[in-house]
Amino acid sequence: MQSRLQTSPSSSLRTIAAAGAVTLLLSTPSLAQQPAGNEAAHQAFNNSCRTCHSVKEGDNRLGPNLNKILGRKAGALPDYNYSSAMKDAGFVWDQDKLARFMVKPDEVVSGNKMQPYGGISAEEAGKIVAYLQAGGTP
C-alpha cells in the first residue's frame, strides 16, 4: 500500500508565502550592505583622492594632506611644495570652493598641480567635502 502525502490548502499557502518571502529577502540588498552616509563619503574619498592625498596631519604625498583643509588658506601648508598658482591663490578653502575645485580644478586655480586630474562629479565632491568636514573619519 502506498501512502499519499496529504497537504491542506492552508499548508500549501504557507509554503508558497514562505518561498516568496525567502525570494524577496534574497533579491533585496540588506540594509547592512548599504553604506551609511559617513561610510559612503569615506569610500568616495578613497576612490577619488587617497592615491595622492591623506587626511593625516603631516602626511603629504603627491598632493598635500587634507587634514583641516576647510578654513585653511590655499597653498599654506609649510611642508608642501605647492605650485606658484596655488601659493598665490589668495583664498581660504570653504565647502563650495573645495567642491568646485574637485570638479574642475583649473576653473578655481588655473595652473594648479593636480594635472592631468580630470575632476569628479559634483555629487562625489559633495560626499568628499562632507568626509573632510567630519575630520576624515568614516
N, C-alpha and C positions, 0 to 999 in steps of 0.2 A: 504494500500500500504506500502510495506516495502522499506525503503531506504537503499541503499548499500553504505558503506563507500568505497570511491574510493581513491586509492593512486597511485601516479605516480611512474614510475621506479626510478626516481631520489630521491623521498621521501623515498622509501624503502632502497636505498643505503645509504642515510644519516642516517637512523635509525640503519642499520647494522654497519656502521662505528662508530657511537656514542656508540653503545653497545660494540664494540670491544675496543674502547678507554677506556671506563669505566673498562672493564675487565682487560686490561693491567695495568691501574693505580692501581687497587685494588690488583693485584697479584705481583706488583713490590714494594719492600720496598722503601719508600721515602728517599730522601737524609737527611731529618731532623731526621730520625730514625737511620741513620748510625753515629756511634760515630766519632768525629774528632780525629786527632792524639793525641792531649793532653787528650781528654776525654777517649780514648782507653787506654792510658798509665795510667791515674788515675784509671781506672777500673781494670787494671792489678795489680796495687799496692794494691787496695782494696781487690781483690780476693786472692792474694798470701801473702801479708805482713802485712796488717793492724791489724790483730789479735794480733800480737806480737810487731809491730813497729809503730811509729808515725813519722811524718815529722816536728813536732813542737819541737823547741829547748827546752831542759829540760824535755820533756815528755817521759821519759823512761818507758817501760812496761816490759813484759817478756824479750824483746830484747831492745837494746839501740835505742834511737831516731836516725833517719837517716837524720836529718837536716844537710845540708852541708857535707855529708859524702864524696863526691868526693873531693879529696885533703886533707882529714883528715888521720892522722896516724891511722893504725888499732889498736884497743884496747885502744884508747887515751881519751875517754870521762872521766872526773874525777869523775862523779857521777853515774857510772855504774859498776857493778861487772862482768867484763869480765873473761872468762876462762884464765888460765895462757898461754895457747897456743895462744890466740888472743892477749894478752898483749905483748907476745914475738914475734909476727909475723914479726915485723921489716919492714913493708912496708907501703906505703901510698895508699889509695884506688884510683884507676883510673877506667875508664869506663870498660875496659877489665877485670880487676881483680874482680870488683864487679859483673859483669855479670857471669863470671866463677864461682864465689862463690855461686851465687844464683842457678846455675845449679847443681854444685857438690861441696858443701861446704868443704867436707873432702879433696878434691884434692888441695884446696887452703890453708886451715888452718886445719890440722889434729888435732883433739881434741877440736874443737870449741863447743860452747854450743847450736848450732842450731840442736840439736838432738831431736827426730828422723826425723826431716825435710828431705824430700826426694828429694828436688830440683824441679825446674820447667823447661820448655822448654827454649831453647836459644832465641826464638822469644819473649816469655813473659819477660824474663830477660832483653832483649833489650828495651822493652817498659818501664819497671820499671826504668831502668837506665836513660832513656830519661826524665821520670817523675821527678826523683830525681835531675837530672841535671837542670831542669827547676825550681827548688826550691820547688817542691811538689805542684805545682799549676795546677788545671785542665784546 
